[in-house]
Amino acid sequence: MPLGERLGDKSDSRYCGVETDFNDDMAHVFHFNLFSGSFDFVVAPLMDPSYRPSLMQKDGLGSGVLPFAGSDLVLSPSQWSSHVVGKISSWIDLDSEDETLRRDSETTLKQEIAWASHLSLQACLLPAPKGTSCANYARCVNQILQGTHNIQLWLRIPLMKPDDDSMDGKSVTLVDDSWESWNSFRLLCEHHSQLSVALDILSTLPSTNSLGRWFGEPVRGAILNTDCFLTNSHGCPCLSKRHQRLITGFFNHSIQIIISGNSVHPEASMDANDSSYKDSQRHPLRPYLDYVGYLYQRMDPLLEQERFELGYRDFLQSPLQPLMDNLEAQTYETFEKDAVKYIQYQRAVSKALLDRVPDEEAYVKTIVLMVVGAGRGPLVRASLQAAEETGRKLKVYAVEKNPNAVVTLHALVKLEGWEDTVTIVSSDMRHWNAPVKADILVSELLGSFGDNELSPECLDGAQRFLKQDGISIPSSYTSFLQPVTASKLHNDVKAHKDLVHFETAYVVKLHNVAKLSPSQPVFTFIHPKRSEHESNQRYKKLSFVIPSDTGSAMVHGFAGYFDATLYKDVHLGIEPSTATPNMFSWFAIFFPLRAPVCVGPDSTLEVHFWRCCGPTKVWYEWCVASPSSSPIHNSNGRSYWVGL
């Protein structure tokens, strides 16, 4: 049964498994752990651990029966598929110098995965690589995955603490960095979209930065050994604060917990108050399951915004191109629900009105405010509410190029009785000849990267009808870039099997990612533009330092954000350190790399980024120059942001 109920959470992390020893009575293993223990699934050996193909005694026909843990009939197909993860024999060593052991290992691995596939298991747990080389192991797994498309393989990786992994951010000696073992294996295994990680959680943990990089990797399970648990004042198992935070992080990233080992809290297993089981039948690992359930149940429920975003997590979308395409009603409706954004706009307009009109002129002076890109009217409403709030008089021009949105605008003006205040202009702002100059120019043209929806070009065109001392809202915005580990996003782009998708920027709600270094500013645009000769074509070189206690990591691409100053101290943005709380109109933008770049601790990642402008479109180019060079990625071929 699930660990508990948490509003909005339907992820796999609600289900907890248990690792078992070999038992040829698979039906007993299943029923004891799922019904007596209340675990949701078992990670169970499929083969007798004493089996070695080279020692197998065959009958006269040469058709010996393999010592599997019972026939496929002892459980129903749905029980095998939904509640059993196959555990591949831990003795196998495909890179052993002993030829007999190496051949036995290869034969057994293939036999066990073939049997797991026959049982329709969804996943198998592979033993951790042994020694420093895993080339043959990876080769065999890659070969198996070429012919098997319906099963996931979880590679067991001990989450070891490097020898010198200090908690104060000082240098790290990566003697036993478990990430290196995983990275070597997956680089050798071409078909790694079916290859995931199951982390062995030990009693000591690496640094927070070192742990964080795993959230960008395809981790499916976390094997929590009973040796990790401490004992509370009641004699029951509990975890350290750092372990608790790590488990909570796993819950938030759909990573399933698997309890492993023998009970080291026998008193806790003999709970006289538990009426569900007789003491002699109570599962010895039930107290550990109960504690994991307690950690899950004490988590806060998902907020409404988080529930809204669930379906967008790590889902690649092409950015909107409102200059070229007319938005649909559903898109408008989604953005209009973002109350936080319009509250910020209203605050900015209020401050601008108070600065523009002294109290003594409030009843005699009318401010001309133009909303360029008015959509269906939310900025018009926010501006009029600001005028009412400050006691200032407004004349509003609502300029919108989408004829479908203009229909809604007319209906809104009539419904609200704004006919004397609001004039609707059905035109592209760049080509409209305004009858008067504006005191305030309000726009909602920002993209996830600030300038990626052509806000600079649009506002440059509209600047001609702003007074010399006029105010633009927003007055400036800056794009930011950050290197990330994002294995899922990389695999999703790679699945298209072409270059074009690796040279495309995607809007995505980042979730299963590891942010490897703080974000840095890229391009800043100021409005009104200080000089008509100022170019919107830009270039920036960035140097990101990977913290020394992170360890090595893989850069799959870059997350892009923006931060905007609407007016004076009123900000709006999604850059992580200054993000506007509870705002959902923008997700981050993701710039992928064709080939991931491996970075070491305390190393510098040098990145070059261009914003290029042509006669009819704007595009980005980006590349890595150090520690290794990547090709220049050119989104021009994708024909983004056309329509100038």
C-alpha positions as CSV (number, residue, x, y, z in Angstrom):
1,M,0.0,0.0,0.0
2,P,1.2,3.6,-0.6
3,L,3.3,5.3,2.0
4,G,0.5,7.8,2.5
5,E,-1.8,10.3,0.8
6,R,-0.4,13.7,-0.3
7,L,-2.6,16.0,-2.2
8,G,-1.6,16.1,-5.8
9,D,1.1,13.5,-5.6
10,K,0.6,10.5,-8.0
11,S,4.3,9.7,-8.4
12,D,6.0,6.3,-8.0
13,S,7.8,7.6,-4.9
14,R,4.7,6.8,-2.9
15,Y,5.6,3.1,-3.2
16,C,8.3,1.5,-1.1
17,G,10.0,-1.8,-1.8
18,V,12.1,-4.3,0.1
19,E,15.2,-6.2,-1.0
20,T,15.1,-9.9,-0.3
21,D,17.5,-12.9,-0.3
22,F,17.0,-15.8,-2.7
23,N,14.2,-18.1,-1.9
24,D,12.9,-20.8,-4.3
25,D,9.4,-20.3,-2.8
26,M,8.7,-17.1,-4.6
27,A,5.0,-17.2,-3.6
28,H,6.0,-17.0,0.0
29,V,8.5,-14.2,-0.6
30,F,5.7,-12.2,-2.4
31,H,3.0,-12.8,0.2
32,F,5.2,-12.3,3.3
33,N,6.6,-9.0,2.1
34,L,3.5,-7.5,0.5
35,F,0.8,-8.7,2.9
36,S,2.7,-9.2,6.2
37,G,5.2,-6.4,5.6
38,S,2.9,-4.0,3.7
39,F,5.7,-3.3,1.2
40,D,4.5,-2.4,-2.4
41,F,7.1,-4.5,-4.3
42,V,10.0,-6.8,-3.8
43,V,13.5,-6.7,-5.3
44,A,14.1,-10.4,-5.4
45,P,16.9,-12.6,-6.8
46,L,15.7,-14.6,-9.9
47,M,18.4,-17.2,-9.8
48,D,19.9,-19.5,-7.1
49,P,23.2,-17.7,-6.1
50,S,25.1,-21.0,-6.2
51,Y,24.4,-21.5,-9.9
52,R,27.4,-21.4,-12.2
53,P,26.9,-22.3,-15.9
54,S,30.3,-24.0,-16.1
55,L,29.4,-26.3,-13.2
56,M,25.9,-27.0,-14.5
57,Q,25.3,-30.8,-14.8
58,K,23.3,-31.5,-17.9
59,D,21.2,-34.5,-18.6
60,G,21.8,-36.7,-21.6
61,L,19.7,-34.4,-23.8
62,G,21.7,-31.4,-22.8
63,S,18.7,-29.5,-21.5
64,G,19.3,-28.8,-17.8
65,V,16.6,-26.9,-15.9
66,L,17.9,-23.5,-14.7
67,P,17.5,-22.9,-10.9
68,F,15.1,-20.0,-11.1
69,A,13.1,-18.9,-8.1
70,G,10.0,-20.8,-9.0
71,S,8.0,-21.1,-12.2
72,D,6.2,-18.2,-13.8
73,L,2.9,-19.8,-12.6
74,V,3.5,-19.2,-8.9
75,L,2.4,-15.5,-9.4
76,S,-0.1,-14.0,-11.7
77,P,1.2,-11.9,-14.7
78,S,0.1,-8.7,-13.0
79,Q,1.8,-9.6,-9.8
80,W,5.1,-10.3,-11.6
81,S,4.8,-7.1,-13.6
82,S,3.6,-4.7,-10.9
83,H,5.2,-5.9,-7.7
84,V,8.5,-7.7,-8.6
85,V,11.9,-6.1,-9.6
86,G,14.3,-8.8,-10.6
87,K,17.7,-8.8,-8.8
88,I,20.5,-10.0,-11.0
89,S,23.0,-12.3,-9.2
90,S,25.5,-10.1,-7.3
91,W,28.4,-12.5,-7.9
92,I,28.7,-11.8,-11.6
93,D,31.8,-10.0,-12.7
94,L,32.0,-9.5,-16.5
95,D,35.4,-7.8,-16.3
96,S,37.1,-10.4,-14.2
97,E,40.5,-11.6,-15.3
98,D,39.3,-15.1,-14.6
99,E,38.0,-16.3,-18.0
100,T,35.7,-18.9,-16.5
101,L,34.1,-16.4,-14.1
102,R,33.8,-13.8,-16.9
103,R,32.0,-16.3,-19.2
104,D,29.8,-17.6,-16.4
105,S,28.9,-14.0,-15.6
106,E,28.0,-13.1,-19.2
107,T,25.9,-16.3,-19.6
108,T,24.1,-15.8,-16.3
109,L,23.3,-12.1,-17.0
110,K,21.7,-12.9,-20.3
111,Q,19.7,-15.9,-18.9
112,E,18.4,-13.9,-16.0
113,I,17.3,-10.9,-18.0
114,A,15.7,-13.2,-20.6
115,W,13.8,-14.8,-17.7
116,A,12.8,-11.4,-16.4
117,S,11.6,-10.4,-19.8
118,H,9.6,-13.6,-20.0
119,L,7.9,-12.7,-16.7
120,S,7.1,-9.2,-18.0
121,L,9.0,-7.6,-15.2
122,Q,9.3,-3.8,-15.6
123,A,12.8,-3.6,-14.2
124,C,15.9,-5.5,-13.1
125,L,18.5,-4.4,-10.6
126,L,22.0,-4.9,-11.9
127,P,24.9,-5.4,-9.5
128,A,27.4,-2.6,-9.1
129,P,30.5,-2.7,-11.4
130,K,33.5,-4.3,-9.8
131,G,37.0,-2.9,-10.1
132,T,38.0,0.1,-12.1
133,S,37.1,-1.2,-15.5
134,C,33.5,-2.0,-16.6
135,A,33.9,-2.1,-20.4
136,N,32.8,-5.7,-20.9
137,Y,29.9,-5.3,-18.5
138,A,28.7,-2.2,-20.3
139,R,29.1,-4.0,-23.7
140,C,27.0,-6.9,-22.6
141,V,24.3,-4.7,-21.1
142,N,24.3,-2.6,-24.3
143,Q,23.9,-5.8,-26.4
144,I,21.0,-6.9,-24.2
145,L,19.2,-3.6,-24.5
146,Q,19.5,-3.6,-28.3
147,G,17.2,-6.6,-28.3
148,T,15.0,-5.8,-25.3
149,H,12.7,-2.8,-25.3
150,N,10.2,-3.6,-22.6
151,I,12.4,-3.6,-19.5
152,Q,14.4,-1.0,-17.5
153,L,17.8,-1.9,-16.0
154,W,18.8,-0.2,-12.8
155,L,22.5,-0.2,-12.2
156,R,23.3,-0.4,-8.5
157,I,25.7,2.4,-7.5
158,P,27.0,2.8,-3.9
159,L,26.6,6.4,-2.8
160,M,30.1,6.6,-1.5
161,K,31.7,9.5,0.3
162,P,35.0,10.5,-1.3
163,D,38.0,10.3,1.1
164,D,38.5,14.0,1.3
165,D,34.9,15.1,0.9
166,S,34.8,17.9,3.5
167,M,31.6,19.5,4.5
168,D,33.1,23.1,4.5
169,G,33.5,23.4,0.8
170,K,37.2,22.7,0.7
171,S,38.9,20.5,-1.8
172,V,37.7,17.0,-2.6
173,T,39.9,14.1,-3.6
174,L,37.7,11.9,-5.8
175,V,39.2,8.6,-4.9
176,D,35.9,6.8,-4.7
177,D,33.5,9.1,-6.4
178,S,30.6,6.8,-7.3
179,W,29.4,9.1,-10.0
180,E,32.5,8.4,-12.0
181,S,31.6,4.7,-12.0
182,W,28.1,5.5,-13.2
183,N,29.4,7.9,-15.9
184,S,31.9,5.5,-17.2
185,F,29.3,2.8,-17.6
186,R,26.7,4.9,-19.3
187,L,29.2,6.4,-21.7
188,L,30.1,2.9,-22.8
189,C,26.5,1.9,-23.1
190,E,25.0,3.5,-26.2
191,H,21.4,2.4,-25.5
192,H,21.2,4.1,-22.1
193,S,17.6,5.4,-22.4
194,Q,16.6,2.2,-20.7
195,L,19.4,2.4,-18.2
196,S,18.8,4.0,-14.8
197,V,20.5,4.2,-11.4
198,A,19.6,2.6,-8.1
199,L,21.7,4.4,-5.4
200,D,22.9,2.4,-2.4
201,I,22.5,4.9,0.5
202,L,25.2,4.4,3.2
203,S,25.5,5.6,6.8
204,T,27.8,8.5,5.7
205,L,26.8,10.9,3.0
206,P,28.8,13.1,0.5
207,S,28.4,16.9,0.6
208,T,25.2,18.5,-0.4
209,N,26.5,19.7,-3.7
210,S,27.8,16.2,-4.5
211,L,24.4,14.7,-3.7
212,G,22.6,17.4,-5.7
213,R,24.1,16.3,-9.1
214,W,22.3,13.0,-8.8
215,F,18.9,14.7,-9.2
216,G,19.8,15.4,-12.8
217,E,20.6,11.7,-13.5
218,P,18.1,9.0,-14.2
219,V,17.8,7.7,-10.6
220,R,14.8,5.3,-10.2
221,G,15.5,3.8,-6.8
222,A,17.3,4.5,-3.5
223,I,18.3,1.4,-1.6
224,L,18.3,2.4,2.1
225,N,20.2,-0.1,4.3
226,T,19.1,-0.7,7.8
227,D,22.7,0.2,8.9
228,C,21.9,3.9,8.0
229,F,19.3,4.1,10.8
230,L,19.9,5.6,14.2
231,T,17.8,4.7,17.3
232,N,15.5,7.3,18.9
233,S,14.5,7.5,22.6
234,H,11.8,5.0,22.1
235,G,14.2,2.4,20.7
236,C,12.8,2.8,17.2
237,P,14.7,3.5,13.9
238,C,15.2,7.0,12.7
239,L,17.5,8.8,10.3
240,S,19.9,11.7,10.7
241,K,18.7,15.2,9.5
242,R,20.9,14.9,6.4
243,H,19.5,11.5,5.5
244,Q,15.9,12.8,6.1
245,R,16.5,15.7,3.7
246,L,17.9,13.4,1.1
247,I,14.9,11.0,1.4
248,T,12.5,14.0,1.1
249,G,14.4,15.0,-2.1
250,F,14.0,11.5,-3.4
251,F,10.2,11.7,-2.8
252,N,10.1,15.0,-4.7
253,H,11.8,13.5,-7.7
254,S,9.7,10.3,-8.0
255,I,12.5,8.1,-6.7
256,Q,11.4,4.9,-4.9
257,I,12.8,3.9,-1.6
258,I,13.9,0.2,-1.1
259,I,14.6,-1.1,2.4
260,S,17.5,-3.5,2.5
261,G,19.4,-5.5,5.2
262,N,18.5,-7.2,8.5
263,S,16.7,-5.5,11.3
264,V,19.0,-3.9,13.9
265,H,16.1,-2.7,16.0
266,P,14.5,-6.0,17.1
267,E,12.6,-4.3,20.0
268,A,10.8,-2.1,17.5
269,S,9.7,-5.1,15.5
270,M,7.9,-6.5,18.6
271,D,5.1,-3.9,18.8
272,A,2.5,-5.1,21.2
273,N,0.2,-2.2,20.1
274,D,0.1,-3.4,16.5
275,S,-3.1,-5.4,16.3
276,S,-2.7,-6.1,12.6
277,Y,-0.1,-8.8,13.2
278,K,0.9,-11.3,15.8
279,D,4.3,-10.6,17.2
280,S,5.7,-13.8,15.7
281,Q,4.4,-12.8,12.2
282,R,5.3,-9.2,12.2
283,H,7.8,-8.4,9.4
284,P,11.2,-7.5,10.9
285,L,11.6,-4.6,8.6
286,R,8.2,-3.1,9.1
287,P,9.5,-0.4,11.6
288,Y,11.8,0.9,8.9
289,L,8.9,1.1,6.4
290,D,6.8,2.9,9.0
291,Y,9.5,5.5,9.5
292,V,9.9,6.1,5.7
293,G,6.1,6.4,5.6
294,Y,6.3,9.0,8.4
295,L,8.8,11.0,6.4
296,Y,6.5,10.9,3.4
297,Q,3.3,11.8,5.4
298,R,4.9,14.9,7.1
299,M,5.7,16.5,3.7
300,D,3.5,19.5,2.8
301,P,0.8,18.9,0.2
302,L,1.6,20.1,-3.3
303,L,0.5,23.7,-3.8
304,E,-2.1,24.5,-6.4
305,Q,0.6,26.0,-8.6
306,E,2.7,22.8,-8.3
307,R,-0.2,20.6,-9.1
308,F,-0.8,22.8,-12.2
309,E,2.8,22.3,-13.3
310,L,3.0,18.5,-12.8
311,G,2.1,17.7,-16.4
312,Y,4.8,20.1,-17.6
313,R,7.7,18.8,-15.6
314,D,10.7,18.0,-17.9
315,F,8.4,18.3,-20.9
316,L,10.0,20.0,-23.8
317,Q,8.0,22.7,-25.6
318,S,8.8,25.1,-28.4
319,P,8.7,28.7,-27.2
320,L,5.7,30.8,-28.2
321,Q,6.1,33.1,-31.2
322,P,3.4,35.7,-30.6
323,L,4.9,38.1,-33.2
324,M,4.5,35.5,-35.9
325,D,1.5,33.5,-34.6
326,N,-1.8,34.6,-33.2
327,L,-2.2,33.0,-29.8
328,E,-5.3,30.8,-29.1
329,A,-7.9,31.5,-26.5
330,Q,-6.7,28.7,-24.2
331,T,-3.2,30.2,-24.2
332,Y,-4.6,33.6,-23.2
333,E,-6.7,32.1,-20.5
334,T,-3.8,30.2,-18.9
335,F,-1.6,33.4,-18.7
336,E,-4.5,35.5,-17.5
337,K,-4.9,33.3,-14.4
338,D,-1.5,34.4,-13.2
339,A,-2.7,36.9,-10.7
340,V,0.8,37.6,-9.2
341,K,2.1,38.9,-12.5
342,Y,-0.7,41.4,-12.9
343,I,-0.5,42.5,-9.3
344,Q,3.2,43.4,-10.0
345,Y,2.2,45.3,-13.2
346,Q,-0.5,47.2,-11.3
347,R,2.1,48.2,-8.6
348,A,4.5,49.4,-11.3
349,V,1.8,51.5,-13.1
350,S,0.7,52.9,-9.7
351,K,4.3,54.1,-8.9
352,A,4.7,55.5,-12.4
353,L,1.4,57.5,-12.1
354,L,2.4,58.9,-8.8
355,D,5.7,60.0,-10.2
356,R,4.2,61.4,-13.3
357,V,1.3,63.4,-11.7
358,P,1.7,65.4,-8.5
359,D,-1.3,65.3,-6.1
360,E,-2.2,68.8,-6.9
361,E,-2.6,67.9,-10.6
362,A,-4.4,64.6,-10.1
363,Y,-7.9,65.9,-11.1
364,V,-6.8,68.1,-14.1
365,K,-4.0,66.1,-15.8
366,T,-4.7,63.0,-17.9
367,I,-2.0,60.5,-18.5
368,V,-1.8,58.8,-21.9
369,L,-1.0,55.1,-21.3
370,M,-0.5,52.7,-24.2
371,V,-0.7,48.9,-23.7
372,V,1.2,47.4,-26.7
373,G,0.3,43.8,-27.1
374,A,-2.9,44.1,-25.1
375,G,-4.1,40.6,-25.7
376,R,-7.6,40.1,-24.2
377,G,-7.1,43.0,-21.8
378,P,-5.5,42.0,-18.5
379,L,-2.9,44.8,-18.6
380,V,-5.7,47.2,-19.5
381,R,-7.5,46.2,-16.4
382,A,-4.4,46.3,-14.2
383,S,-3.6,49.9,-15.5
384,L,-7.2,51.1,-14.9
385,Q,-7.1,49.6,-11.4
386,A,-3.8,51.4,-10.7
387,A,-5.4,54.7,-11.8
388,E,-8.4,54.1,-9.5
389,E,-6.0,53.2,-6.7
390,T,-3.9,56.4,-7.1
391,G,-6.7,58.7,-8.0
392,R,-5.1,59.6,-11.4
393,K,-6.9,60.1,-14.7
394,L,-6.0,57.9,-17.7
395,K,-6.5,57.7,-21.4
396,V,-5.7,54.2,-22.5
397,Y,-4.8,52.9,-26.0
398,A,-5.0,49.1,-26.3
399,V,-2.9,48.1,-29.3
400,E,-3.3,44.4,-30.4
401,K,-2.4,42.7,-33.7
402,N,-4.4,39.5,-33.2
403,P,-7.9,40.2,-34.7
404,N,-9.4,37.4,-32.6
405,A,-8.2,38.9,-29.3
406,V,-9.5,42.3,-30.5
407,V,-13.0,40.9,-30.6
408,T,-12.7,40.0,-26.9
409,L,-11.2,43.4,-26.1
410,H,-14.2,45.2,-27.6
411,A,-16.6,42.9,-25.6
412,L,-14.6,43.6,-22.4
413,V,-14.6,47.4,-22.9
414,K,-18.3,47.4,-23.5
415,L,-19.0,45.1,-20.5
416,E,-16.9,47.3,-18.1
417,G,-18.2,50.6,-19.5
418,W,-14.7,51.8,-20.5
419,E,-15.7,53.3,-23.8
420,D,-14.7,56.8,-22.9
421,T,-11.4,55.7,-21.4
422,V,-10.1,52.9,-23.6
423,T,-9.5,53.1,-27.4
424,I,-8.8,49.8,-29.1
425,V,-6.3,49.7,-31.9
426,S,-6.3,46.6,-34.1
427,S,-2.7,46.9,-35.5
428,D,0.9,45.7,-35.2
429,M,2.5,48.1,-32.8
430,R,5.5,48.5,-35.1
431,H,3.4,49.9,-37.9
432,W,0.8,51.9,-36.1
433,N,0.9,55.7,-36.3
434,A,-0.2,56.9,-32.9
435,P,-2.3,60.1,-32.8
436,V,-0.5,61.3,-29.6
437,K,2.6,60.6,-27.7
438,A,2.4,58.3,-24.7
439,D,3.4,59.1,-21.1
440,I,3.6,55.4,-20.2
441,L,4.1,52.4,-22.5
442,V,3.1,49.1,-20.9
443,S,3.9,45.7,-22.6
444,E,3.9,42.0,-21.8
445,L,6.3,40.8,-24.4
446,L,8.9,39.0,-22.2
447,G,9.8,35.4,-22.9
448,S,11.5,32.8,-20.7
449,F,14.9,34.2,-21.7
450,G,13.7,37.8,-21.5
451,D,14.4,38.8,-25.1
452,N,13.5,35.5,-26.9
453,E,10.0,36.6,-28.0
454,L,11.4,39.8,-29.6
455,S,10.6,42.3,-26.9
456,P,13.6,44.5,-27.9
457,E,12.6,44.6,-31.5
458,C,8.9,45.3,-30.8
459,L,9.6,48.0,-28.2
460,D,12.1,49.6,-30.5
461,G,9.4,49.9,-33.0
462,A,6.9,51.3,-30.5
463,Q,9.4,53.7,-28.9
464,R,8.7,56.4,-31.5
465,F,5.3,57.2,-29.9
466,L,6.7,57.5,-26.4
467,K,7.4,61.0,-25.1
468,Q,11.0,62.0,-24.7
469,D,10.7,61.6,-20.9
470,G,8.2,58.8,-21.1
471,I,8.2,55.6,-19.0
472,S,8.4,52.1,-20.3
473,I,7.1,49.2,-18.2
474,P,9.2,47.1,-18.1
475,S,12.1,49.5,-18.1
476,S,14.7,46.7,-18.4
477,Y,15.3,43.0,-18.3
478,T,18.3,40.7,-18.1
479,S,18.7,37.1,-19.3
480,F,20.6,34.6,-17.2
481,L,22.3,31.3,-18.0
482,Q,23.1,28.3,-15.8
483,P,24.8,24.9,-16.6
484,V,22.7,21.9,-15.7
485,T,22.8,18.1,-15.6
486,A,19.6,17.1,-17.3
487,S,19.8,13.5,-18.4
488,K,16.1,13.1,-19.2
489,L,16.0,16.3,-21.3
490,H,19.1,15.2,-23.2
491,N,17.7,11.8,-24.0
492,D,14.4,13.3,-25.1
493,V,16.2,15.6,-27.5
494,K,18.4,12.8,-28.7
495,A,15.4,10.6,-29.4
496,H,14.6,12.8,-32.4
497,K,17.8,11.5,-34.0
498,D,18.6,14.7,-35.8
499,L,20.8,17.8,-35.4
500,V,17.9,20.3,-35.7
501,H,16.5,19.4,-32.2
502,F,19.9,19.9,-30.6
503,E,19.9,23.4,-32.0
504,T,16.5,24.3,-30.6
505,A,15.8,26.2,-27.4
506,Y,12.9,24.6,-25.4
507,V,10.6,26.0,-22.8
508,V,10.5,23.5,-19.9
509,K,9.4,23.2,-16.3
510,L,12.8,22.0,-15.0
511,H,12.5,19.3,-12.4
512,N,14.9,16.4,-12.7
513,V,17.9,18.6,-13.1
514,A,21.0,19.4,-11.1
515,K,22.1,23.0,-11.2
516,L,25.9,22.9,-11.2
517,S,26.8,26.6,-10.7
518,P,25.0,29.8,-9.9
519,S,23.4,31.5,-12.9
520,Q,25.1,34.5,-14.5
521,P,23.7,37.5,-16.4
522,V,23.9,37.4,-20.2
523,F,22.1,40.2,-22.1
524,T,20.5,43.3,-20.7
525,F,18.0,45.5,-22.6
526,I,16.9,48.9,-21.4
527,H,13.7,50.8,-22.5
528,P,13.4,53.3,-23.8
529,K,16.6,52.6,-25.7
530,R,19.3,55.1,-24.9
531,S,20.5,55.4,-28.5
532,E,18.8,54.5,-31.8
533,H,22.1,53.1,-33.0
534,E,22.3,50.6,-30.2
535,S,22.3,47.1,-31.7
536,N,20.1,44.2,-30.4
537,Q,22.8,41.8,-31.6
538,R,24.8,40.7,-28.6
539,Y,27.7,38.4,-27.5
540,K,28.8,37.3,-24.1
541,K,31.5,35.0,-22.7
542,L,30.7,33.3,-19.4
543,S,32.9,31.4,-17.0
544,F,31.2,29.1,-14.6
545,V,33.1,27.6,-11.7
546,I,32.1,24.1,-10.5
547,P,32.2,24.0,-6.7
548,S,35.0,21.8,-5.4
549,D,32.7,19.7,-3.2
550,T,30.4,18.8,-6.1
551,G,32.7,16.2,-7.7
552,S,32.6,15.5,-11.4
553,A,29.4,16.1,-13.3
554,M,27.9,16.1,-16.8
555,V,26.7,19.3,-18.4
556,H,23.8,18.4,-20.8
557,G,22.9,22.0,-21.5
558,F,22.0,25.4,-20.0
559,A,18.9,26.7,-18.2
560,G,17.9,30.2,-19.2
561,Y,15.9,32.7,-17.1
562,F,15.1,36.4,-17.0
563,D,14.7,39.1,-14.4
564,A,12.9,42.3,-15.2
565,T,12.5,45.6,-13.6
566,L,9.0,46.8,-14.4
567,Y,9.5,50.2,-12.7
568,K,12.0,51.3,-10.1
569,D,11.8,48.6,-7.3
570,V,9.0,46.5,-8.8
571,H,10.5,43.3,-10.2
572,L,9.3,40.3,-12.1
573,G,11.3,37.2,-13.0
574,I,12.1,33.6,-12.9
575,E,15.9,33.7,-12.1
576,P,16.1,31.3,-9.2
577,S,17.7,33.6,-6.6
578,T,15.3,36.4,-7.2
579,A,12.2,34.6,-8.7
580,T,8.8,36.2,-8.2
581,P,7.0,33.8,-5.8
582,N,3.9,31.9,-7.0
583,M,4.1,33.1,-10.6
584,F,3.6,30.5,-13.3
585,S,3.5,32.4,-16.7
586,W,7.0,31.5,-17.5
587,F,9.1,28.3,-17.3
588,A,12.8,28.2,-17.9
589,I,14.3,27.9,-21.3
590,F,16.7,25.0,-22.1
591,F,19.6,25.2,-24.5
592,P,20.9,21.6,-25.1
593,L,24.3,20.4,-26.0
594,R,24.8,17.8,-28.8
595,A,27.5,16.1,-26.8
596,P,27.4,16.5,-23.0
597,V,30.5,18.0,-21.4
598,C,32.1,16.4,-18.3
599,V,33.4,18.9,-15.8
600,G,35.5,18.2,-12.8
601,P,35.5,19.8,-9.3
602,D,36.8,23.3,-9.0
603,S,37.0,23.5,-12.8
604,T,35.9,26.3,-15.1
605,L,33.3,25.9,-17.8
606,E,33.8,28.5,-20.5
607,V,30.6,29.2,-22.5
608,H,30.1,31.6,-25.5
609,F,26.6,32.9,-26.3
610,W,25.3,35.0,-29.2
611,R,22.1,36.8,-29.9
612,C,22.1,37.2,-33.7
613,C,19.8,39.4,-35.8
614,G,18.9,39.1,-39.5
615,P,16.5,41.0,-41.7
616,T,13.6,38.8,-40.8
617,K,14.5,36.9,-37.7
618,V,16.4,36.6,-34.5
619,W,18.3,33.5,-33.3
620,Y,20.8,32.3,-30.7
621,E,24.1,30.5,-31.1
622,W,26.0,28.9,-28.2
623,C,29.0,26.7,-27.6
624,V,31.4,25.4,-24.9
625,A,35.1,26.3,-25.2
626,S,36.5,24.7,-22.0
627,P,37.2,22.2,-20.5
628,S,36.5,20.7,-23.9
629,S,35.2,22.3,-27.1
630,S,31.7,21.7,-28.5
631,P,30.4,22.7,-31.9
632,I,28.6,26.0,-32.2
633,H,24.9,25.3,-31.9
634,N,23.0,27.5,-34.3
635,S,19.2,27.8,-33.8
636,N,19.0,29.8,-37.1
637,G,18.3,26.5,-38.9
638,R,15.2,26.1,-36.8
639,S,13.8,29.5,-38.1
640,Y,12.9,30.7,-34.6
641,W,11.3,34.1,-33.8
642,V,10.7,35.1,-37.4
643,G,8.3,37.9,-38.3
644,L,10.4,41.0,-38.1
